Amino acid sequence: MKYIGRAKLNLSEKEVWRLTIREFLNLYQAYKDQFDTELMLRLNRMTFRQAEAESMRQQEWF
């Protein structure tokens, strides 16, 4: 918990120890979701703007 809080979430040690388990898990899940999105975009050689446009184009058929 301490390593992830310091290295991945960029929190101070004091901030990490003040987090409840639920707060920590919520922050870590948000980090993982963002990391997965950025990795997918990098692998597909897309930007956030292109991904948003693609998402809007796919939703137009409704």
N, C-alpha and C positions, 0 to 999 in steps of 0.2 A: 504494500500500500504506500509506503513511504517513497520507494523508488518511482513508482508510477506517478504519484502526486508531484514529486519534484521534477522528474525528467520529462514526462509527457504532458502533464497539465500545467507546468510552470508555476507551481505554488511554492511558497516558502515552507520550511519544515513546520513552523508554528501553525500556518494555515492548514496544512495536511492533518495535523493531529487534532485540530478543532472541528474537522468535518465529521458528520455522522456517517455511518456506513451507507445509508440511503443516499445522502448527498454525494458521497464519493462515487458510488455506483452510477448515479445519474450523470455526473460529470464525465466519468470514464466512458459511458455508453455514447454520450454526445461526441467525445473525442474519437471513438472508434468509427462512428457513423461518418464523421467528417473525413477521417483518414481513408475510409473505403471509397467515398465519393471522389476524393482527390486522386486516389490511385486509379480508379476506373477512368477518370478523365485523362490522366496521364497516359495510360495504356492505349486509349482510343484516340489520343492526340487531339483532344477537344478542350475548349475553354468552358468556363461556367456559362458564358453567354450562348455559346453554341449548344450546350446541353439544355439550357432553358428553352431555346428556340425549337429544338428537337422534341422536347416534352410538350410544348404548346402545339406543335404540328401533329403529334400523335393523339392529342386530346380533341382535335378539331372534328373528328368523325362522329362525335356524339351529337 
